[in-house]
Amino acid sequence: MAVYTADPTCEYYILKVTRSPTILETNKSDSWGNTFAKGTHVVEGLYYNKNNRSRFGYKLLHDKPAIVYTYAILQFFILQFQHRGK
């Protein structure tokens, strides 16, 4: 999904959702240093980092889980990858 950002160098971030939207039952922090209050509507996932050396252009950041406000979601989209021989 595309996620809103206030980063002046980027229009949006791309997030792979790993958990369905939820309402937090307790305060929670993510690996990026963001803290979210109990009762907040969020999704959890992993960001993609722009990678010009990759043939796909993005690399999934497996080691830094993120939490995102559901209202920051700009667009849902489905990525389909084609693999040779399949």
Order of alpha helices (4+ residues) and beta strands (2+ residues): beta-beta-beta-beta-beta-beta-beta
